[in-house]
Amino acid sequence: MPTVSRLRLALVRGFVVCASVSSSKSATARPMSARFDSHAKPVWTPERVEKLRELWQAGLSANQISDRIGGFSRNAVIGKLHRLGLARGDKPKPRLAVGGRKAARLYRKKGREMRAAKASAARRVSAPLPQADAYVPPIMSETAPPNATPLVDCRNDQCRWPYGDTDFVFCPETKLIGSSYCPGHHVRVYAGLPPQRRRH
């Protein structure tokens, strides 16, 4: 275990080493103005702007232009091109080689075919659907039919429309999927079209 005196000595030595390193750095340090000059923002001089226009007209990308001019980032080049009004559409297109013309023609033809197919699909989708016949529910009487069944004898797919006041009997018709009632009673209970008839 180091003693307190050894720890103090190590602290003093460390301080002396740090102080000597900082003094040697200050002797070789550049003045403050020189340090900021190296990080100074580059300026678009008329010569650089002219060079930018030439390189852009030659078909170089913004990244290639920033490498050629130097001192400007790719985004700075894009921003200057935008401020000068040189948009992407103004960039001259390189001439196609003889084999490239055929490829370009095929590419344009394929594009026309795809646009025609999309338009045809849009016409098919937007065509009106045939109208379904309106649902006309059967006329239901208020009296129980002769084949009405009590609750204990009801089938699982049987309508649950009750008849009577004390001894209930239920409608013998087959109920709709998703409903407790047959089509006629479903319409009396709910507004709108009934769901599909249950298959058994």
Secondary structure as GFF3:
##gff-version 3
##sequence-region A 1 200
A	DSSP	alpha_helix	4	28	.	.	.	ID=ss1
A	DSSP	alpha_helix	32	38	.	.	.	ID=ss2
A	DSSP	alpha_helix	46	57	.	.	.	ID=ss3
A	DSSP	alpha_helix	62	69	.	.	.	ID=ss4
A	DSSP	alpha_helix	74	83	.	.	.	ID=ss5
A	DSSP	three_ten_helix	88	90	.	.	.	ID=ss6
A	DSSP	alpha_helix	98	126	.	.	.	ID=ss7
A	DSSP	three_ten_helix	151	153	.	.	.	ID=ss8
A	DSSP	beta_strand	162	163	.	.	.	ID=ss9
A	DSSP	beta_strand	169	170	.	.	.	ID=ss10
A	DSSP	alpha_helix	183	189	.	.	.	ID=ss11
###
